[in-house]
Amino acid sequence: MRGFASLKSIGSFSTPAKVKCFLQNTHVTTLRGEIQVEHLDNADFVQTPDGDWAAVEWVGFKKIAPRLSPASMVNPICICAGALGDNVPSRDLFVSPDHGILVDGLMVDARVLTNGRSIFQVAKVPIEGFYYFHVETEDNLPLLAENTPSESFISTSKNKNVDTANDAGTMYCEGERISSSYYLPETVKTLVRSRAVSIGANQSQGLRAAFG
């Protein structure tokens, strides 16, 4: 695939799996500026939420085959620009449903934040498939994607092939992780609701940018 030659493929999805990664074209804050995730390499340093810098140790990608995977498990979640705060995200952010977003000190699965307006699952994806990217950082520190604190990939294996990536698809998570809306604090729910009203978000905003 053009533009990804320096990256190591970790396979393509043919069966349902919990995917935790960034959609292609997602911008990550680095010492070089904001770089699309597919153009990162292990010479880059990414910015962490606390303002420090972490070395990129590995970048991998997977191709999603929509016809072979349930949409609810693999279709991107769109977090509209401003959905979590002023300039957070700075642009519409697209991540896999189980990717962790750091909100109020909690790592929350993106799908748990959905409200159908400012944060929602993309319904239509390219029939030919699309690419998700994993970014592993030094000490597995979180990073800023579209100015949004997001988890990074942790591998428990030196061989980052499709099987080990599925098994080791955990991410950086310091403290409590929220994987069900039942456990989502009211403060976070209130934040998402109020920001949706503030930015006047709707699904058409994010759909234009997902696969541009």
KOLKERO-757079 format. One record per residue: x, y, z of N, C-alpha, C, O in turn; residue number from 1; residue in three letters. Coordinates in Angstrom, 1 decimal, padded with zeros to 4 digits. Example, Ala and Ser with C-alpha at 12.3 -4.5 7.8 and 13.67 -1.06 7.14 Angstrom:
REM KOLKERO-757079
    n.u    n.v    n.w   ca.u   ca.v   ca.w    c.u    c.v    c.w    o.u    o.v    o.w   n res
  013.2 -005.7  007.8  012.3 -004.5  007.8  013.2 -003.3  007.8  014.2 -003.3  008.5   1 ALA
  012.8 -002.2  007.1  013.7 -001.1  007.1  012.9  000.0  007.9  013.4  001.1  008.0   2 SER
END
This chain:
REM KOLKERO-757079
    n.u    n.v    n.w   ca.u   ca.v   ca.w    c.u    c.v    c.w    o.u    o.v    o.w   n res
  000.9 -001.2  000.0  000.0  000.0  000.0  000.9  001.2  000.0  001.8  001.3  000.8   1 MET
  000.7  002.1 -000.9  001.5  003.3 -001.1  001.6  004.2  000.2  000.5  004.4  000.8   2 ARG
  002.8  004.6  000.6  002.9  005.4  001.7  003.2  004.7  003.0  003.5  005.3  004.0   3 GLY
  003.0  003.4  003.0  003.1  002.6  004.3  004.3  001.7  004.2  004.5  000.8  005.1   4 PHE
  005.2  001.9  003.3  006.3  001.0  003.1  007.2  000.8  004.3  007.8 -000.2  004.5   5 ALA
  007.4  001.9  005.1  008.3  001.8  006.2  007.6  001.2  007.4  008.3  001.0  008.5   6 SER
  006.4  000.8  007.3  005.7  000.3  008.5  005.6 -001.2  008.4  005.7 -001.8  007.3   7 LEU
  005.4 -001.9  009.5  005.3 -003.3  009.6  003.9 -003.7  009.7  003.2 -003.4  010.6   8 LYS
  003.4 -004.5  008.7  002.0 -004.9  008.7  001.9 -006.0  009.8  002.7 -006.8  009.9   9 SER
  000.8 -005.9  010.5  000.5 -007.0  011.5 -000.8 -007.7  011.0 -001.5 -008.3  011.9  10 ILE
 -001.0 -007.7  009.7 -002.1 -008.6  009.2 -003.3 -007.8  008.8 -003.4 -006.6  008.9  11 GLY
 -004.3 -008.6  008.4 -005.6 -008.0  008.1 -006.7 -008.8  008.7 -006.6 -010.0  008.9  12 SER
 -007.8 -008.1  009.1 -008.9 -008.8  009.8 -009.7 -009.7  008.8 -010.1 -009.2  007.8  13 PHE
 -009.9 -010.9  009.2 -010.9 -011.7  008.4 -011.9 -012.3  009.4 -012.9 -012.9  008.9  14 SER
 -011.7 -012.2  010.7 -012.6 -012.6  011.7 -012.8 -011.5  012.7 -011.9 -010.7  012.9  15 THR
 -013.9 -011.5  013.4 -014.2 -010.5  014.4 -013.1 -010.5  015.5 -012.6 -011.6  015.9  16 PRO
 -012.7 -009.3  015.9 -011.7 -009.2  017.0 -011.8 -007.8  017.6 -012.3 -006.9  016.9  17 ALA
 -011.4 -007.7  018.8 -011.4 -006.4  019.4 -010.2 -005.6  018.9 -009.1 -006.0  019.1  18 LYS
 -010.5 -004.5  018.2 -009.5 -003.7  017.6 -009.3 -002.5  018.4 -010.3 -001.8  018.7  19 VAL
 -008.1 -002.1  018.7 -007.8 -000.9  019.4 -006.7 -000.1  018.7 -005.5 -000.3  018.9  20 LYS
 -007.2  000.9  017.9 -006.2  001.6  017.1 -006.8  002.8  016.4 -008.0  003.1  016.6  21 CYS
 -006.0  003.6  015.7 -006.4  004.8  015.0 -006.7  004.5  013.5 -006.0  003.7  012.9  22 PHE
 -007.7  005.2  013.0 -008.0  005.2  011.6 -006.9  005.9  010.8 -006.3  006.8  011.3  23 LEU
 -006.6  005.4  009.6 -005.7  006.1  008.7 -006.0  007.6  008.6 -007.2  008.0  008.8  24 GLN
 -005.0  008.4  008.4 -005.1  009.9  008.3 -005.3  010.6  009.7 -005.3  011.8  009.7  25 ASN
 -005.3  009.9  010.8 -005.3  010.5  012.1 -004.0  011.2  012.3 -002.9  010.7  012.1  26 THR
 -004.1  012.5  012.8 -002.9  013.3  013.1 -002.4  013.1  014.6 -003.2  013.1  015.5  27 HIS
 -001.2  012.8  014.7 -000.5  012.6  016.0  000.5  013.7  016.2  001.2  014.1  015.3  28 VAL
  000.5  014.3  017.4  001.4  015.4  017.7  002.8  014.8  018.0  003.0  014.0  018.9  29 THR
  003.8  015.3  017.2  005.2  014.9  017.3  006.1  016.1  017.4  005.7  017.2  017.2  30 THR
  007.4  015.8  017.6  008.4  016.8  017.5  008.5  017.5  016.1  008.9  018.6  016.0  31 LEU
  008.0  016.8  015.1  008.0  017.3  013.8  006.7  018.1  013.5  006.6  018.6  012.4  32 ARG
  005.8  018.1  014.4  004.5  018.7  014.2  003.5  017.7  014.2  003.7  016.5  014.7  33 GLY
  002.3  018.0  013.6  001.2  017.0  013.6  001.4  016.1  012.3  001.4  016.6  011.2  34 GLU
  001.6  014.9  012.5  001.9  013.9  011.5  000.8  012.9  011.4  000.4  012.4  012.4  35 ILE
  000.4  012.5  010.2 -000.6  011.5  010.0  000.0  010.2  010.5  001.2  009.9  010.2  36 GLN
 -000.8  009.4  011.1 -000.3  008.2  011.8  000.4  007.2  010.9  001.4  006.6  011.3  37 VAL
  000.0  007.2  009.6  000.6  006.3  008.6  002.0  006.7  008.2  002.8  006.0  007.6  38 GLU
  002.4  008.0  008.6  003.7  008.5  008.3  004.7  008.5  009.5  005.8  009.0  009.4  39 HIS
  004.2  008.0  010.6  005.1  007.9  011.8  006.1  006.8  011.6  005.9  005.8  010.8  40 LEU
  007.3  006.9  012.2  008.2  005.8  012.2  009.0  005.8  013.6  008.7  006.7  014.4  41 ASP
  009.9  004.9  013.8  010.5  004.8  015.1  011.6  005.8  015.3  012.4  005.7  016.3  42 ASN
  011.7  006.8  014.4  012.6  007.9  014.7  011.8  009.1  015.3  012.4  010.1  015.7  43 ALA
  010.5  009.0  015.4  009.7  010.0  015.9  009.5  010.0  017.4  009.7  009.0  018.1  44 ASP
  009.2  011.2  017.9  008.8  011.3  019.3  007.4  012.0  019.4  007.2  013.0  018.7  45 PHE
  006.5  011.3  020.1  005.2  011.8  020.2  004.9  012.5  021.5  005.6  012.2  022.5  46 VAL
  004.0  013.5  021.5  003.8  014.2  022.8  002.8  013.5  023.6  001.8  012.9  023.1  47 GLN
  003.0  013.5  024.9  002.1  012.8  025.9  001.1  013.9  026.4  001.4  015.1  026.3  48 THR
  000.0  013.5  027.0 -000.9  014.4  027.6 -000.3  015.4  028.6 -000.8  016.5  028.8  49 PRO
  000.7  015.0  029.3  001.3  015.9  030.3  002.4  016.8  029.8  003.1  017.5  030.5  50 ASP
  002.6  016.7  028.4  003.6  017.6  027.8  004.9  017.1  027.6  005.8  017.7  027.0  51 GLY
  005.2  015.8  028.0  006.5  015.2  027.8  006.5  014.6  026.4  005.6  014.7  025.6  52 ASP
  007.7  014.0  026.1  007.8  013.3  024.8  008.2  011.9  024.9  009.0  011.5  025.8  53 TRP
  007.6  011.0  024.1  007.9  009.6  024.2  008.3  009.1  022.8  007.7  009.5  021.8  54 ALA
  009.3  008.3  022.8  009.8  007.7  021.5  008.8  006.7  020.9  008.2  005.9  021.7  55 ALA
  008.6  006.7  019.6  007.8  005.7  019.0  008.7  004.5  018.8  009.7  004.6  018.2  56 VAL
  008.2  003.4  019.3  009.0  002.2  019.2  008.5  001.2  018.1  009.3  000.4  017.6  57 GLU
  007.3  001.4  017.7  006.8  000.5  016.6  005.5  001.1  016.1  004.7  001.6  016.9  58 TRP
  005.2  000.9  014.8  004.0  001.3  014.2  003.5  000.1  013.3  004.3 -000.4  012.5  59 VAL
  002.3 -000.3  013.5  001.8 -001.4  012.6  000.4 -001.1  012.1 -000.2 -000.1  012.6  60 GLY
  000.0 -001.8  011.1 -001.4 -001.6  010.6 -002.1 -002.9  010.3 -001.5 -003.9  010.1  61 PHE
 -003.4 -002.8  010.2 -004.2 -003.9  009.9 -005.3 -003.4  008.9 -005.8 -002.3  009.0  62 LYS
 -005.6 -004.2  007.9 -006.6 -003.9  007.0 -007.9 -004.6  007.5 -008.0 -005.7  007.8  63 LYS
 -009.0 -003.8  007.5 -010.3 -004.3  007.9 -011.1 -004.7  006.7 -011.2 -003.9  005.7  64 ILE
 -011.6 -005.8  006.7 -012.5 -006.3  005.6 -013.9 -006.2  006.1 -014.4 -007.1  006.8  65 ALA
 -014.7 -005.2  005.7 -016.0 -004.9  006.2 -017.0 -006.1  006.0 -017.8 -006.4  006.8  66 PRO
 -016.8 -006.8  004.9 -017.8 -007.9  004.6 -017.6 -009.1  005.5 -018.4 -009.9  005.6  67 ARG
 -016.4 -009.1  006.1 -016.1 -010.3  007.0 -016.1 -009.9  008.5 -015.8 -010.8  009.3  68 LEU
 -016.4 -008.7  008.8 -016.4 -008.3  010.2 -017.7 -007.5  010.6 -018.1 -006.7  009.8  69 SER
 -018.2 -007.8  011.8 -019.4 -007.1  012.2 -019.2 -005.6  012.3 -018.2 -005.2  013.0  70 PRO
 -020.0 -004.8  011.8 -019.8 -003.4  011.8 -019.7 -002.8  013.2 -018.8 -001.9  013.5  71 ALA
 -020.4 -003.4  014.1 -020.4 -002.9  015.5 -019.0 -003.1  016.2 -018.7 -002.3  017.1  72 SER
 -018.2 -004.0  015.7 -016.9 -004.3  016.3 -015.8 -003.6  015.6 -014.7 -003.4  016.2  73 MET
 -016.0 -003.2  014.3 -014.8 -002.6  013.6 -015.0 -001.3  013.0 -014.1 -000.5  012.8  74 VAL
 -016.3 -000.8  012.8 -016.5  000.5  012.2 -016.0  001.6  013.1 -016.2  001.5  014.3  75 ASN
 -015.3  002.6  012.5 -014.8  003.7  013.4 -015.8  004.4  014.2 -016.9  004.6  013.8  76 PRO
 -015.3  004.9  015.4 -016.1  005.8  016.2 -015.6  007.2  015.8 -014.4  007.4  015.9  77 ILE
 -016.5  008.1  015.5 -016.1  009.5  015.2 -016.3  010.3  016.5 -017.4  010.4  017.0  78 CYS
 -015.3  011.0  016.9 -015.4  011.9  018.0 -015.2  013.3  017.4 -014.1  013.7  017.0  79 ILE
 -016.3  014.0  017.2 -016.3  015.3  016.5 -015.4  016.3  017.2 -015.2  016.3  018.4  80 CYS
 -014.8  017.2  016.4 -014.0  018.2  016.9 -014.7  019.0  018.0 -015.9  019.5  017.8  81 ALA
 -014.1  019.1  019.1 -014.7  019.9  020.3 -015.6  019.1  021.1 -016.2  019.6  022.0  82 GLY
 -015.8  017.8  020.8 -016.7  016.9  021.5 -016.4  016.7  023.0 -017.2  016.4  023.8  83 ALA
 -015.1  016.9  023.3 -014.7  016.6  024.7 -014.1  017.8  025.4 -013.7  017.8  026.6  84 LEU
 -014.1  018.9  024.7 -013.6  020.2  025.3 -013.2  021.1  024.2 -013.2  020.8  023.0  85 GLY
 -012.8  022.3  024.6 -012.3  023.3  023.6 -011.1  022.7  022.9 -010.1  022.5  023.5  86 ASP
 -011.2  022.6  021.6 -010.1  022.1  020.7 -009.8  020.6  021.1 -008.6  020.2  020.8  87 ASN
 -010.7  019.9  021.7 -010.5  018.5  022.0 -011.7  017.7  021.5 -012.7  017.7  022.2  88 VAL
 -011.5  016.9  020.4 -010.4  016.9  019.5 -010.2  018.2  018.7 -011.2  019.0  018.6  89 PRO
 -009.1  018.4  018.1 -008.9  019.6  017.3 -009.5  019.4  015.9 -009.9  020.4  015.3  90 SER
 -009.5  018.2  015.5 -010.2  017.8  014.3 -011.1  016.5  014.6 -010.9  016.0  015.7  91 ARG
 -012.0  016.2  013.8 -012.7  014.9  014.0 -011.7  013.8  014.2 -010.8  013.6  013.3  92 ASP
 -011.9  013.0  015.2 -011.0  011.9  015.6 -011.7  010.6  015.3 -012.8  010.4  015.8  93 LEU
 -011.1  009.7  014.6 -011.6  008.4  014.2 -010.8  007.3  014.8 -009.6  007.2  014.5  94 PHE
 -011.4  006.5  015.7 -010.7  005.4  016.3 -011.6  004.2  016.3 -012.8  004.2  016.0  95 VAL
 -011.0  003.0  016.6 -011.7  001.8  016.6 -012.6  001.8  017.9 -012.3  002.5  018.8  96 SER
 -013.7  001.0  017.9 -014.7  001.1  019.0 -014.1  000.9  020.4 -014.6  001.4  021.3  97 PRO
 -013.1  000.0  020.5 -012.5 -000.3  021.8 -011.3  000.5  022.1 -010.6  000.1  023.1  98 ASP
 -011.0  001.4  021.3 -009.8  002.3  021.6 -010.1  003.2  022.8 -011.1  003.7  022.9  99 HIS
 -009.1  003.3  023.7 -009.2  004.1  024.9 -009.0  005.5  024.7 -008.0  005.9  024.1 100 GLY
 -009.9  006.4  025.3 -009.7  007.8  025.3 -009.7  008.3  026.7 -010.5  007.9  027.5 101 ILE
 -008.7  009.1  027.0 -008.5  009.5  028.4 -009.4  010.7  028.7 -009.2  011.8  028.1 102 LEU
 -010.4  010.5  029.6 -011.4  011.6  029.9 -011.5  011.7  031.4 -011.8  010.7  032.1 103 VAL
 -011.2  012.9  031.9 -011.3  013.1  033.4 -010.5  012.1  034.2 -010.9  011.6  035.2 104 ASP
 -009.3  011.7  033.7 -008.4  010.8  034.4 -008.8  009.3  034.2 -008.2  008.4  034.8 105 GLY
 -009.9  009.0  033.4 -010.3  007.7  033.2 -010.0  007.3  031.7 -010.2  008.1  030.8 106 LEU
 -009.6  006.0  031.5 -009.5  005.5  030.2 -010.8  004.9  029.8 -011.2  003.9  030.4 107 MET
 -011.5  005.5  028.8 -012.8  005.1  028.4 -012.8  004.6  027.0 -012.3  005.2  026.1 108 VAL
 -013.4  003.4  026.8 -013.5  002.8  025.4 -014.4  003.8  024.6 -015.4  004.3  025.1 109 ASP
 -013.9  004.1  023.4 -014.6  005.1  022.5 -016.1  004.8  022.4 -016.9  005.7  022.4 110 ALA
 -016.5  003.6  022.2 -017.9  003.2  022.0 -018.7  003.6  023.1 -019.9  003.8  023.0 111 ARG
 -018.2  003.6  024.3 -018.9  003.9  025.6 -019.3  005.4  025.6 -020.3  005.8  026.2 112 VAL
 -018.6  006.2  024.9 -018.8  007.7  024.9 -019.9  008.1  023.8 -020.3  009.2  023.8 113 LEU
 -020.3  007.2  023.0 -021.2  007.5  021.9 -022.6  008.1  022.4 -023.1  007.6  023.4 114 THR
 -023.0  009.1  021.7 -024.3  009.7  022.0 -025.2  009.9  020.8 -026.3  010.5  020.8 115 ASN
 -024.7  009.5  019.6 -025.4  009.6  018.4 -025.4  011.0  017.7 -025.9  011.2  016.7 116 GLY
 -024.7  011.9  018.4 -024.6  013.3  017.8 -023.1  013.7  017.6 -022.6  013.7  016.5 117 ARG
 -022.5  014.0  018.8 -021.1  014.5  018.7 -020.1  013.3  018.7 -018.9  013.5  018.3 118 SER
 -020.5  012.1  019.2 -019.7  010.9  019.2 -020.6  009.8  018.7 -021.6  009.4  019.3 119 ILE
 -020.2  009.2  017.6 -021.0  008.2  017.0 -020.2  007.2  016.2 -019.1  007.4  015.8 120 PHE
 -020.8  006.0  015.9 -020.1  005.0  015.0 -020.5  005.3  013.6 -021.6  005.5  013.2 121 GLN
 -019.5  005.3  012.7 -019.6  005.5  011.3 -020.4  004.3  010.7 -020.0  003.2  010.9 122 VAL
 -021.4  004.6  010.0 -022.3  003.5  009.5 -021.7  003.0  008.1 -021.8  001.8  007.9 123 ALA
 -021.2  003.8  007.3 -020.8  003.4  006.0 -019.3  003.5  005.8 -018.7  004.6  006.1 124 LYS
 -018.7  002.4  005.4 -017.2  002.4  005.3 -016.9  001.9  003.8 -017.8  001.2  003.2 125 VAL
 -015.7  002.1  003.3 -015.4  001.6  002.0 -015.6  000.1  001.8 -015.0 -000.6  002.7 126 PRO
 -016.2 -000.3  000.8 -016.5 -001.8  000.6 -015.2 -002.5  000.5 -015.1 -003.7  000.8 127 ILE
 -014.1 -001.8 -000.1 -012.9 -002.5 -000.3 -012.0 -002.6  000.9 -011.0 -003.2  000.9 128 GLU
 -012.5 -002.0  002.0 -011.8 -002.0  003.3 -011.1 -000.8  003.7 -011.0  000.2  002.9 129 GLY
 -010.5 -000.7  004.9 -009.8  000.4  005.3 -008.8  000.0  006.3 -008.7 -001.2  006.7 130 PHE
 -007.9  000.9  006.7 -006.7  000.6  007.6 -006.8  001.2  009.0 -007.1  002.4  009.1 131 TYR
 -006.5  000.4  009.9 -006.3  000.9  011.3 -004.8  000.8  011.6 -004.1 -000.1  011.2 132 TYR
 -004.3  001.7  012.5 -002.9  001.8  012.8 -002.7  001.6  014.3 -003.4  002.2  015.1 133 PHE
 -001.7  000.9  014.7 -001.2  000.8  016.1  000.0  001.6  016.3  000.9  001.6  015.4 134 HIS
  000.2  002.3  017.4  001.4  003.0  017.7  001.8  002.6  019.1  001.1  002.8  020.1 135 VAL
  003.0  002.0  019.2  003.6  001.6  020.5  004.6  002.7  020.8  005.5  003.0  020.0 136 GLU
  004.6  003.2  022.1  005.5  004.2  022.5  006.4  003.7  023.6  006.2  002.7  024.3 137 THR
  007.4  004.5  023.8  008.4  004.2  024.9  007.6  004.2  026.3  006.9  005.1  026.6 138 GLU
  007.8  003.2  027.0  007.1  003.0  028.3  005.6  003.0  028.2  004.9  003.1  029.2 139 ASP
  005.1  002.7  027.0  003.7  002.6  026.7  002.9  003.8  027.2  001.8  003.6  027.7 140 ASN
  003.5  005.0  027.0  002.8  006.2  027.4  001.7  006.6  026.4  001.8  006.3  025.3 141 LEU
  000.6  007.2  027.0 -000.4  007.7  026.1  000.1  008.8  025.2  001.2  009.4  025.5 142 PRO
 -000.6  009.2  024.1 -000.2  010.2  023.2 -001.4  011.1  022.9 -002.5  010.9  023.3 143 LEU
 -001.1  012.2  022.1 -002.1  013.1  021.7 -002.4  012.8  020.2 -001.6  012.9  019.3 144 LEU
 -003.7  012.4  019.9 -004.2  012.2  018.6 -005.3  013.2  018.3 -006.3  013.3  019.0 145 ALA
 -005.1  014.1  017.3 -006.0  015.2  017.1 -006.2  016.0  018.4 -007.3  016.4  018.7 146 GLU
 -005.1  016.2  019.2 -005.1  016.9  020.4 -005.9  016.2  021.5 -006.3  016.9  022.5 147 ASN
 -006.1  014.9  021.4 -007.0  014.2  022.3 -006.1  013.1  023.0 -005.5  012.3  022.3 148 THR
 -006.1  013.1  024.4 -005.3  012.1  025.0 -005.8  010.7  024.7 -007.0  010.4  025.0 149 PRO
 -005.0  009.8  024.2 -005.4  008.5  023.7 -004.3  007.5  024.1 -003.2  007.8  024.3 150 SER
 -004.8  006.2  024.2 -003.9  005.2  024.7 -003.0  004.7  023.5 -003.3  005.0  022.4 151 GLU
 -001.9  004.1  023.9 -001.0  003.5  022.9 -001.0  002.0  023.0 -001.4  001.4  024.0 152 SER
 -000.4  001.4  022.0 -000.5 -000.1  021.9  000.6 -000.7  022.8  001.7 -000.2  022.9 153 PHE
  000.2 -001.8  023.5  001.2 -002.6  024.3  001.2 -004.0  023.7  000.2 -004.6  023.6 154 ILE
  002.4 -004.4  023.3  002.5 -005.8  022.8  003.3 -006.6  023.9  004.3 -006.2  024.4 155 SER
  002.8 -007.8  024.1  003.5 -008.7  025.1  004.4 -009.7  024.3  004.9 -010.6  024.9 156 THR
  004.5 -009.5  023.0  005.3 -010.4  022.2  006.2 -009.6  021.3  005.9 -008.5  020.8 157 SER
  007.4 -010.1  021.0  008.3 -009.5  020.1  007.9 -009.7  018.7  008.3 -008.9  017.8 158 LYS
  007.1 -010.7  018.4  006.6 -011.0  017.1  005.2 -010.4  016.9  004.2 -011.0  017.4 159 ASN
  005.1 -009.2  016.3  003.9 -008.5  016.2  003.1 -009.0  015.0  002.8 -008.2  014.1 160 LYS
  002.7 -010.3  014.9  001.9 -010.8  013.8  000.5 -010.7  014.2  000.1 -010.3  015.3 161 ASN
 -000.4 -011.1  013.3 -001.8 -011.0  013.5 -002.3 -011.7  014.8 -003.2 -011.2  015.5 162 VAL
 -001.8 -012.9  015.1 -002.3 -013.6  016.2 -001.9 -013.0  017.5 -002.7 -012.8  018.4 163 ASP
 -000.6 -012.6  017.6 -000.1 -012.0  018.9 -000.7 -010.7  019.1 -001.0 -010.3  020.2 164 THR
 -001.0 -009.9  018.0 -001.6 -008.6  018.1 -003.0 -008.7  018.7 -003.5 -007.9  019.5 165 ALA
 -003.8 -009.8  018.2 -005.1 -009.9  018.7 -005.1 -010.3  020.2 -005.9 -009.8  021.0 166 ASN
 -004.1 -011.2  020.6 -004.0 -011.6  022.0 -003.5 -010.5  022.9 -003.9 -010.4  024.1 167 ASP
 -002.6 -009.7  022.4 -002.0 -008.7  023.2 -002.5 -007.3  022.9 -001.8 -006.3  023.0 168 ALA
 -003.7 -007.2  022.5 -004.3 -005.9  022.1 -004.7 -005.0  023.2 -005.6 -004.2  023.1 169 GLY
 -004.0 -005.1  024.3 -004.2 -004.2  025.4 -003.4 -002.9  025.2 -002.4 -002.9  024.4 170 THR
 -003.8 -001.8  025.8 -003.2 -000.5  025.6 -002.7  000.0  027.0 -003.0 -000.5  028.0 171 MET
 -002.0  001.2  026.9 -001.6  001.9  028.1 -002.9  002.2  028.9 -003.9  002.8  028.3 172 TYR
 -002.9  001.9  030.1 -004.1  002.3  031.0 -003.6  002.5  032.4 -003.3  001.5  033.1 173 CYS
 -003.6  003.7  032.8 -003.2  003.9  034.2 -004.4  004.3  035.0 -005.0  005.3  034.8 174 GLU
 -004.8  003.4  036.0 -006.0  003.7  036.7 -007.2  002.9  036.1 -007.0  001.9  035.4 175 GLY
 -008.3  003.3  036.4 -009.6  002.6  036.0 -009.9  002.7  034.6 -009.7  003.8  034.0 176 GLU
 -010.3  001.6  034.0 -010.8  001.7  032.6 -012.3  001.4  032.5 -012.8  000.6  033.3 177 ARG
 -012.9  002.2  031.7 -014.4  002.1  031.6 -014.7  001.4  030.2 -014.4  002.0  029.2 178 ILE
 -015.3  000.2  030.3 -015.7 -000.5  029.1 -017.2 -000.8  028.9 -017.6 -001.5  028.1 179 SER
 -017.9 -000.1  029.8 -019.4 -000.2  029.8 -020.0  001.1  030.2 -019.5  001.7  031.1 180 SER
 -021.1  001.5  029.5 -021.7  002.7  029.8 -022.3  002.7  031.2 -022.6  003.8  031.8 181 SER
 -022.5  001.5  031.8 -023.1  001.4  033.1 -022.1  002.0  034.1 -022.6  002.6  035.2 182 TYR
 -020.8  001.9  033.9 -019.9  002.5  034.8 -019.4  003.9  034.5 -018.5  004.4  035.2 183 TYR
 -019.9  004.4  033.4 -019.4  005.8  033.0 -019.9  006.8  034.0 -021.1  006.9  034.2 184 LEU
 -019.0  007.6  034.6 -019.4  008.5  035.7 -020.4  009.6  035.1 -020.3  010.0  033.9 185 PRO
 -021.3  010.1  035.9 -022.2  011.1  035.5 -021.5  012.4  035.0 -021.9  013.1  034.1 186 GLU
 -020.3  012.6  035.6 -019.5  013.8  035.2 -019.1  013.7  033.7 -019.1  014.7  033.0 187 THR
 -018.7  012.6  033.3 -018.3  012.4  031.9 -019.6  012.4  031.0 -019.5  013.0  029.9 188 VAL
 -020.7  011.8  031.4 -021.9  011.9  030.6 -022.3  013.4  030.4 -022.7  013.8  029.3 189 LYS
 -022.2  014.1  031.5 -022.6  015.5  031.4 -021.7  016.3  030.5 -022.2  017.1  029.7 190 THR
 -020.4  016.0  030.6 -019.5  016.7  029.7 -019.8  016.4  028.2 -019.9  017.3  027.4 191 LEU
 -020.1  015.2  027.9 -020.4  014.8  026.5 -021.7  015.5  026.0 -021.7  016.0  024.9 192 VAL
 -022.7  015.5  026.9 -024.0  016.1  026.5 -023.8  017.6  026.3 -024.3  018.2  025.3 193 ARG
 -023.1  018.3  027.2 -023.0  019.7  027.2 -022.1  020.1  026.0 -022.4  021.2  025.3 194 SER
 -021.1  019.4  025.7 -020.3  019.7  024.5 -021.0  019.5  023.2 -020.8  020.2  022.3 195 ARG
 -021.9  018.5  023.2 -022.7  018.3  022.0 -023.6  019.5  021.7 -023.7  019.9  020.5 196 ALA
 -024.1  020.0  022.7 -025.0  021.2  022.6 -024.1  022.4  022.2 -024.5  023.2  021.3 197 VAL
 -023.0  022.5  022.8 -022.1  023.7  022.6 -021.6  023.7  021.1 -021.6  024.8  020.5 198 SER
 -021.2  022.6  020.6 -020.7  022.6  019.2 -021.8  022.4  018.1 -021.5  022.4  016.9 199 ILE
 -023.0  022.0  018.6 -024.1  021.8  017.6 -023.7  020.7  016.7 -024.0  020.7  015.5 200 GLY
 -023.1  019.6  017.2 -022.7  018.5  016.4 -023.8  017.7  015.8 -024.8  017.5  016.4 201 ALA
 -023.5  017.1  014.7 -024.4  016.1  014.1 -023.5  015.1  013.2 -022.4  015.4  012.9 202 ASN
 -024.1  014.0  012.9 -023.3  012.9  012.3 -022.7  013.3  010.9 -021.7  012.8  010.5 203 GLN
 -023.4  014.2  010.2 -022.9  014.6  008.9 -021.5  015.2  008.9 -020.8  015.2  007.9 204 SER
 -021.2  015.9  010.0 -019.9  016.5  010.2 -018.8  015.5  010.0 -017.8  015.8  009.3 205 GLN
 -018.9  014.5  010.8 -017.8  013.5  010.8 -017.7  012.6  009.5 -016.6  012.2  009.1 206 GLY
 -018.8  012.3  008.9 -018.9  011.4  007.8 -018.1  012.0  006.6 -017.5  011.2  005.8 207 LEU
 -018.0  013.3  006.5 -017.3  013.9  005.4 -015.8  013.6  005.4 -015.1  013.5  004.4 208 ARG
 -015.2  013.5  006.6 -013.8  013.4  006.8 -013.2  012.0  007.0 -012.0  011.8  007.0 209 ALA
 -014.1  011.0  007.3 -013.6  009.7  007.7 -012.7  009.1  006.8 -011.6  008.6  007.2 210 ALA
 -013.0  009.1  005.5 -012.1  008.4  004.5 -011.7  009.3  003.4 -011.5  008.9  002.3 211 PHE
 -011.4  010.6  003.8 -011.0  011.5  002.8 -009.5  011.3  002.4 -009.0  012.0  001.6 212 GLY
END
